[in-house]
């Protein structure tokens, strides 16, 4: 009996060892390059958010500090004592933006509400000194589309192909240069909720939504096991978003508090907000990614890979980010992507574009294609 237990133990260890080794051995020689994570890229930019060695007469000024919010800036300096800072962003008409920040010694002052393609005037005041700063901005993109039903009242937020806000004169005073998805809700600290730009195959939904500030800093990405359909609003002091059901979410910890079948659409209709609402001296904080995606369903078939040809075509492209693998099929054929490692084979149909969530994948997978019933091996592997 004892010998049987020993044999079973050795057999289990052998199977586990083979599985681990098999997951590390791949036929493809080139790893699919992983795109830089947006949260990491933004954190890297914050290295330059420096107040030391700068004063109000010679501040550190970074326009569009995160690269995605062109009509914003960050003005940084130190003062002699803990002092208040007040700012004025000059309007073209009688619409100056005025705001004051609480006492501090190390000042990171967010500037919102600049005009595009304009020499903007910003006035900074601290410890009896008034500093005038001129900030030249670029023109908006030529493919920028405005909403047909805009309301000219305070600051109105819209999203057609780019998110933006207009003032009461109809001038664009804020926008994001990425195609983030869905409506915009601005919270009482001038953070905003908006869908990410990681779209699904249908282009009518994304895998997640963001909490960010007007500078474009992403504080949190909220991955959903279902799709995000571009609607969010405030619901009983929490955020509600439309997925396969309406989800009431705690933004601080990323938990789903409640799932609701139906809600009043008026929750999603508010789009008039202030640019400066309880805004404080800017602090750099670490972003967080909450939740996880669901496993991508496989096609079901499991072809033999003993006989194959080398893939030499250029009609299929492959890329990868922190959440998904993307296959784009530019041919007229329906193809099947095969991810293969020892004891683990996944098959996915690709008509035009296919996103494969990393959830459920583990190890290194050689990439094969099945095209017109023929198997082709690529030079690539996916490492998860």
VMD Tcl script that draws the C-alpha trace (Angstrom):
set ca {
  {0.00 0.00 0.00}
  {2.84 2.32 0.91}
  {4.51 1.66 -2.46}
  {1.27 2.57 -4.24}
  {1.13 5.94 -2.47}
  {4.75 6.59 -3.38}
  {4.03 5.69 -7.02}
  {0.98 7.96 -7.13}
  {2.98 10.80 -5.56}
  {5.80 10.41 -8.09}
  {3.29 10.29 -10.93}
  {1.58 13.52 -9.77}
  {4.93 15.29 -9.44}
  {5.87 14.07 -12.95}
  {2.62 15.38 -14.47}
  {2.98 18.75 -12.71}
  {6.61 19.06 -13.80}
  {5.77 18.19 -17.41}
  {2.92 20.71 -17.38}
  {5.15 23.49 -16.04}
  {7.95 22.72 -18.48}
  {5.46 22.39 -21.33}
  {4.02 25.82 -20.58}
  {7.48 27.31 -20.98}
  {8.43 25.54 -24.20}
  {7.12 27.22 -27.35}
  {7.58 26.58 -31.05}
  {7.49 30.26 -32.05}
  {10.66 32.24 -31.54}
  {9.39 35.83 -31.40}
  {7.26 37.09 -28.52}
  {4.29 39.27 -29.42}
  {5.23 42.74 -28.27}
  {3.12 44.07 -25.42}
  {1.99 47.66 -25.85}
  {2.89 50.01 -23.03}
  {0.24 50.16 -20.34}
  {-1.53 53.54 -20.21}
  {-1.38 53.59 -16.41}
  {2.37 52.97 -16.47}
  {2.94 55.58 -19.20}
  {1.08 58.20 -17.18}
  {3.07 57.37 -14.05}
  {6.28 57.79 -16.05}
  {5.22 61.31 -17.06}
  {4.80 62.27 -13.42}
  {8.56 62.05 -12.92}
  {8.70 65.54 -14.45}
  {6.13 67.04 -12.06}
  {8.79 68.83 -10.03}
  {8.36 71.88 -7.77}
  {11.90 72.03 -6.41}
  {14.09 74.80 -7.78}
  {11.06 76.69 -9.10}
  {9.28 79.72 -7.64}
  {6.33 81.82 -8.74}
  {8.56 84.05 -10.86}
  {10.03 81.01 -12.62}
  {7.50 78.18 -12.38}
  {7.70 74.75 -13.94}
  {4.95 74.69 -16.60}
  {3.86 71.56 -18.44}
  {1.10 71.94 -21.02}
  {-1.02 68.83 -21.57}
  {0.88 67.00 -18.81}
  {-0.53 63.53 -19.52}
  {-0.65 63.88 -23.30}
  {-4.41 63.40 -23.67}
  {-5.92 66.72 -22.49}
  {-4.48 69.50 -24.69}
  {-6.34 72.47 -23.13}
  {-4.89 71.95 -19.67}
  {-1.59 72.64 -17.96}
  {0.18 72.10 -14.66}
  {2.02 75.02 -13.02}
  {4.49 74.00 -10.28}
  {6.59 75.98 -7.81}
  {7.46 76.37 -4.14}
  {6.66 79.35 -1.92}
  {8.54 80.73 1.08}
  {5.77 79.85 3.51}
  {2.52 77.90 3.50}
  {0.49 80.24 1.32}
  {-2.68 80.39 -0.73}
  {-2.56 80.49 -4.52}
  {-5.21 82.14 -6.67}
  {-5.49 81.88 -10.43}
  {-7.28 83.62 -13.27}
  {-7.65 82.12 -16.74}
  {-8.58 85.03 -18.98}
  {-11.71 84.52 -21.08}
  {-12.27 86.07 -24.48}
  {-15.38 87.83 -23.18}
  {-16.61 88.49 -19.64}
  {-15.96 84.88 -18.65}
  {-12.69 84.74 -16.72}
  {-12.17 81.60 -14.65}
  {-11.12 82.45 -11.08}
  {-10.20 79.95 -8.41}
  {-8.22 79.81 -5.16}
  {-6.25 76.94 -3.66}
  {-5.70 76.32 0.05}
  {-2.41 77.07 1.79}
  {0.56 74.92 0.88}
  {4.29 75.29 0.39}
  {4.64 72.98 -2.60}
  {2.24 74.01 -5.32}
  {1.06 71.89 -8.24}
  {-1.69 74.01 -9.75}
  {-3.94 72.43 -12.41}
  {-5.00 74.82 -15.17}
  {-8.27 74.03 -16.93}
  {-10.25 75.92 -19.53}
  {-7.67 77.06 -22.08}
  {-8.80 77.93 -25.61}
  {-7.52 75.87 -28.57}
  {-5.21 77.51 -31.13}
  {-4.86 80.58 -28.90}
  {-2.36 82.54 -26.86}
  {-3.97 82.05 -23.45}
  {-3.30 84.33 -20.51}
  {-3.09 82.79 -17.05}
  {-2.42 84.84 -13.91}
  {-0.96 83.19 -10.79}
  {-0.92 85.01 -7.43}
  {0.97 83.96 -4.32}
  {2.54 85.84 -1.37}
  {1.80 89.24 -2.90}
  {3.39 88.37 -6.26}
  {1.38 88.23 -9.48}
  {2.82 86.21 -12.34}
  {1.37 86.41 -15.86}
  {1.86 83.27 -17.95}
  {1.14 82.94 -21.66}
  {0.25 79.46 -22.87}
  {-0.04 78.81 -26.61}
  {-2.22 75.84 -27.51}
  {-2.58 73.85 -30.72}
  {-5.67 73.71 -32.92}
  {-8.11 70.87 -32.43}
  {-8.02 67.87 -34.76}
  {-9.63 68.35 -38.18}
  {-11.82 65.27 -37.68}
  {-13.35 66.74 -34.51}
  {-17.18 66.50 -34.55}
  {-19.44 68.75 -32.47}
  {-22.78 67.68 -31.04}
  {-25.78 69.00 -32.98}
  {-27.76 69.85 -29.82}
  {-25.36 71.78 -27.62}
  {-26.56 73.88 -24.68}
  {-24.69 77.14 -24.00}
  {-24.83 77.20 -20.21}
  {-21.81 77.25 -17.90}
  {-19.64 74.31 -19.04}
  {-21.45 71.63 -21.02}
  {-19.79 68.27 -21.64}
  {-20.29 66.20 -24.79}
  {-18.76 63.23 -26.57}
  {-19.27 62.59 -30.27}
  {-15.93 61.28 -31.49}
  {-13.84 63.11 -28.88}
  {-14.96 64.19 -25.39}
  {-15.13 67.99 -24.97}
  {-16.68 70.84 -23.02}
  {-17.91 74.23 -24.23}
  {-18.49 77.42 -22.27}
  {-21.60 79.62 -22.36}
  {-20.33 81.27 -25.57}
  {-19.94 77.96 -27.38}
  {-16.11 77.94 -27.30}
  {-14.35 74.64 -26.69}
  {-12.51 74.96 -23.37}
  {-11.56 71.35 -22.71}
  {-11.24 68.14 -24.68}
  {-9.51 64.77 -24.73}
  {-7.62 63.70 -27.85}
  {-8.39 59.98 -27.44}
  {-11.66 58.36 -28.53}
  {-12.97 57.61 -25.08}
  {-16.46 56.14 -25.09}
  {-19.88 57.28 -23.95}
  {-21.30 60.05 -21.84}
  {-19.37 62.04 -19.22}
  {-20.21 62.47 -15.55}
  {-18.18 65.06 -13.62}
  {-18.01 64.33 -9.88}
  {-18.00 66.90 -7.08}
  {-14.18 66.96 -7.07}
  {-13.94 67.60 -10.84}
  {-12.97 63.99 -11.50}
  {-14.93 62.50 -14.36}
  {-16.30 59.11 -15.34}
  {-16.05 58.04 -18.97}
  {-15.67 54.84 -20.98}
  {-12.17 53.73 -21.94}
  {-10.92 53.57 -25.52}
  {-10.56 49.77 -25.46}
  {-13.46 48.90 -27.72}
  {-15.02 45.51 -28.36}
  {-15.53 44.03 -31.82}
  {-18.95 45.66 -32.20}
  {-17.47 49.17 -31.62}
  {-20.59 49.89 -29.51}
  {-19.08 48.93 -26.19}
  {-15.77 48.85 -24.33}
  {-14.21 46.53 -21.78}
  {-13.93 49.18 -19.06}
  {-14.51 52.72 -17.89}
  {-12.18 55.28 -16.29}
  {-12.18 57.65 -13.37}
  {-9.86 60.49 -14.36}
  {-9.39 64.20 -13.77}
  {-9.59 66.99 -16.32}
  {-5.81 66.87 -16.80}
  {-6.39 63.38 -18.23}
  {-4.86 61.54 -15.28}
  {-6.48 58.11 -14.94}
  {-6.96 57.26 -11.28}
  {-8.80 54.02 -11.87}
  {-9.67 51.65 -14.66}
  {-12.71 49.48 -13.93}
  {-12.72 46.26 -15.94}
  {-16.12 44.61 -16.35}
  {-16.84 40.93 -16.92}
  {-19.56 42.14 -19.31}
  {-19.48 45.02 -21.79}
  {-19.60 48.71 -20.87}
  {-22.28 50.37 -23.02}
  {-21.30 54.00 -22.60}
  {-23.77 55.21 -19.96}
  {-22.88 56.34 -16.46}
  {-24.39 58.61 -13.86}
  {-24.70 59.34 -10.15}
  {-27.00 57.00 -8.22}
  {-27.50 57.36 -4.44}
  {-23.99 58.80 -3.91}
  {-22.42 56.06 -6.02}
  {-21.81 55.60 -9.74}
  {-24.13 53.55 -11.90}
  {-22.94 52.21 -15.25}
  {-24.68 50.27 -18.00}
  {-23.34 46.79 -18.62}
  {-25.40 43.67 -19.28}
  {-27.36 45.09 -16.33}
  {-27.06 48.47 -14.62}
  {-24.25 48.19 -12.08}
  {-24.05 50.39 -8.96}
  {-20.36 50.61 -8.13}
  {-18.12 51.72 -5.29}
  {-15.33 53.59 -7.06}
  {-12.94 53.45 -4.11}
  {-12.63 49.67 -4.06}
  {-14.11 48.80 -7.46}
  {-16.87 46.58 -6.07}
  {-20.30 46.10 -7.57}
  {-22.80 47.08 -4.87}
  {-25.99 46.25 -6.71}
  {-27.29 45.05 -10.08}
  {-30.46 46.67 -11.42}
  {-32.59 45.70 -14.43}
  {-34.11 49.11 -15.21}
  {-33.41 52.73 -14.20}
  {-34.75 56.16 -15.15}
  {-32.77 57.47 -18.15}
  {-32.71 60.95 -16.57}
  {-29.82 59.68 -14.42}
  {-27.63 59.91 -17.51}
  {-28.87 63.23 -18.88}
  {-26.90 65.80 -16.84}
  {-23.98 67.29 -18.77}
  {-23.52 70.77 -17.23}
  {-20.73 71.03 -14.67}
  {-18.06 73.41 -13.36}
  {-14.44 72.97 -14.39}
  {-13.23 73.84 -10.89}
  {-15.30 72.14 -8.23}
  {-13.56 71.36 -4.93}
  {-10.25 71.15 -6.80}
  {-7.25 71.02 -4.47}
  {-3.51 71.43 -4.87}
  {-2.58 68.57 -7.17}
  {-1.13 65.40 -5.67}
  {0.41 62.58 -7.64}
  {-1.19 59.26 -6.74}
  {-0.79 55.71 -7.96}
  {-3.46 54.51 -10.41}
  {-5.39 51.30 -9.76}
  {-6.92 48.75 -12.11}
  {-10.02 47.12 -10.63}
  {-11.96 44.03 -11.64}
  {-11.20 41.48 -14.30}
  {-12.46 40.51 -17.72}
  {-14.27 37.29 -18.47}
  {-12.59 34.42 -20.30}
  {-12.99 34.67 -24.07}
  {-15.05 31.81 -25.45}
  {-13.20 29.44 -27.76}
  {-14.49 28.06 -31.03}
  {-14.64 24.50 -29.69}
  {-12.72 22.58 -32.35}
  {-9.23 21.25 -31.67}
  {-7.26 20.58 -34.88}
  {-4.13 18.42 -34.96}
  {-0.91 20.40 -35.32}
  {1.37 17.63 -36.50}
  {1.35 18.82 -40.10}
  {1.60 22.50 -40.90}
  {3.23 25.03 -43.20}
  {5.05 28.17 -42.23}
  {2.88 31.27 -42.40}
  {4.39 33.83 -44.78}
  {1.38 36.05 -45.33}
  {0.90 39.63 -44.19}
  {-2.89 39.81 -43.99}
  {-3.10 39.04 -40.28}
  {-1.71 41.36 -37.62}
  {-1.29 40.57 -33.96}
  {-0.76 42.87 -30.98}
  {-1.16 42.71 -27.23}
  {-1.81 45.04 -24.32}
  {-2.19 44.59 -20.58}
  {-5.69 43.13 -20.95}
  {-6.08 41.52 -24.39}
  {-4.55 40.03 -27.51}
  {-5.78 41.62 -30.74}
  {-5.92 39.82 -34.10}
  {-6.87 41.79 -37.22}
  {-7.79 39.83 -40.33}
  {-7.31 41.89 -43.49}
  {-7.97 38.98 -45.85}
  {-11.24 37.86 -47.42}
  {-11.07 34.51 -45.61}
  {-12.40 33.56 -42.21}
  {-9.41 32.38 -40.21}
  {-9.00 30.51 -36.95}
  {-6.34 31.53 -34.48}
  {-4.87 28.66 -32.49}
  {-2.99 29.33 -29.27}
  {-1.12 26.18 -28.33}
  {0.94 25.05 -25.40}
  {1.37 21.65 -23.73}
  {-2.05 20.28 -22.71}
  {-3.73 23.58 -23.52}
  {-5.02 24.48 -26.99}
  {-7.37 27.41 -27.67}
  {-9.10 28.08 -31.01}
  {-10.78 31.40 -31.91}
  {-12.60 32.46 -35.06}
  {-11.47 35.76 -36.60}
  {-13.67 37.35 -39.26}
  {-12.39 40.94 -39.18}
  {-11.07 41.64 -35.70}
  {-10.88 39.48 -32.58}
  {-10.00 40.44 -29.03}
  {-8.88 37.61 -26.77}
  {-8.89 38.45 -23.08}
  {-5.81 37.39 -21.13}
  {-8.03 36.13 -18.34}
  {-7.70 32.34 -18.15}
  {-4.48 32.19 -20.17}
  {-1.26 31.23 -18.41}
  {2.17 30.53 -19.85}
  {3.52 30.75 -23.37}
  {1.37 29.89 -26.39}
  {2.62 29.29 -29.93}
  {0.43 31.07 -32.49}
  {-1.00 29.03 -35.39}
  {-3.56 29.96 -38.04}
  {-6.07 27.71 -39.75}
  {-6.96 29.09 -43.19}
  {-9.12 27.16 -45.67}
  {-8.60 23.94 -43.68}
  {-4.81 24.28 -43.79}
  {-2.67 24.82 -40.67}
  {0.06 27.48 -40.63}
  {2.58 28.08 -37.87}
  {3.73 31.62 -37.21}
  {7.03 32.74 -35.74}
  {5.20 34.27 -32.78}
  {4.25 33.22 -29.30}
  {2.13 34.90 -26.66}
  {3.48 35.08 -23.12}
  {0.95 35.63 -20.32}
}
mol new
graphics top color blue
foreach p $ca { graphics top sphere $p radius 0.5 }
foreach p [lrange $ca 0 end-1] q [lrange $ca 1 end] { graphics top cylinder $p $q radius 0.2 }
display resetview
